Amino acid sequence: MSNYTVRDNFKDIFGVYFLESLSFEGDYDMPVVGNFDDISVIDYIALYSDTSEYNKTENTCLAFYQYDHVFDGIHGLYNSIIYQDEERLNKFRERFKGVKYIVAPDYSLFGDFPNALQIFNIYKSRVCMCWLIANTKAKILPNVRWTFPFTFEYCFDGIMKGSNIAIGVLGQIRDKENKKMFLDGLKVAIDRIEPKRILVYGFVTESNFNELFGYAKSKGIKIIIPHSKIDRYKKEDTIYGSR
């Protein structure tokens, strides 16, 4: 896609100005993104709202694994990009100054969301990632999220083959049905993206590591599980570090 234009007498409220610098992929035209850095050194994940933790360690990574209202909305990053709100965008530039690693925003997907909304939320994450790449000095990781198999048609589009990816498992494996959905999607993500490394936020233990990431390990993928604010809730056999 190219040559994006808005009629001269219309105000650009679609972010068309920003699309000119992007490449797109797939039937749903997802922006192309990727990360090929060595992220094995990431040892802590700070949440978006916890600004005091952005530099908790030398290799802290900022992530958006919170309810959407915490980081999105009228004055959120996506709307600020789309409406060219430079005052707000400068505040985001200042907020992320000095952060070494950032996971692209994790907009919610729910199985009972209309399909159009799920597609849009993935698109929003990709657009924000492109802006973060262009406007911060941080290394930005694609966030991967899916629900039912029909989301596989688009949820991995735009992520370059071999790219590192980030996933959140918190709340994704709490029962048999959710765990199956998670494992099915992760296998497809691995087969399509062929990531070199996967950054994980959530509860991973010695007892469930092989069930969750055995397939990834069989493909030679490094799994990176940093510390985070939720450490206080983790079990004794919780895993940290790279495997």
C-alpha positions, 0 to 999 in steps of 0.5 A, a space after each residue: 500500500 502507498 500514496 495515502 492521501 486525505 482530501 484537502 478539505 478534510 482533517 486527517 483523523 485517521 493517522 494517514 500522515 503516519 502510514 506513509 513511513 510504514 510497510 504492510 503485510 497480510 490480508 489485513 495490512 498489518 504494519 511490518 515490525 520486528 526485533 532482532 536484538 539480544 534480549 537475553 539480558 532483560 532481567 526485570 519487567 516494569 509495568 507502564 503505570 509504574 514509572 518509578 520502576 522503569 530503571 529498576 535494573 540496568 536492563 529493565 523492560 517496560 511493558 503494557 500488561 495492564 488493563 487497557 484503561 491504564 494506558 489507552 483512551 482519549 489521551 493514550 499513545 494511539 490517539 495521540 499518534 492518530 490526532 498528531 497531538 504533539 503536546 501529548 506525544 512529547 510527554 510520551 517521549 519524555 516518559 520513555 526517555 532512558 528506557 532500554 527495552 519496551 514491549 509494544 502495547 498489549 491491547 486486549 483481545 477477548 473471544 467474545 469481542 467482535 472480530 473487527 475490534 480484535 483486528 483493530 486492537 492488534 493494528 493499534 499495537 503495531 502502529 504504536 510499536 512503529 511510533 516507539 521505534 521512530 521516537 525513542 532510543 529503546 529496543 522495541 519488541 512485538 507483543 503477540 496476543 491471540 484468542 480463538 483460532 480465527 484470530 490466527 488469520 491476522 494476529 501474527 501478520 506483520 511480525 518479521 520472520 525470526 523476530 523476537 516476540 513478547 507474550 503475557 501468560 498471566 490469566 491465559 492458563 488459569 483453566 483447561 480451556 484457556 490453556 489449550 487456547 494459549 498452547 494452540 496459538 503459541 505453536 502457530 506463532 512459533 511456526 509462522 514467526 520462527 522467533 529466536 527468543 520469547 520474552 515472557 511475563 507471568 507465572 512460569 514454574 518448574 512444573 509447567 515450563 515444559 508443558 508451556 514451552 516444550 515445543 518452543 525449546 524443541 525449536 531451539 528458541 530461548 525463553 526469557 522470564 524476568 522478574 517483575 512486580 508480581 514476584 510476590 505472588 509467585 510460587 517457590 518453584 517459579 522460574 526466572 532468567 533464560 532457558 
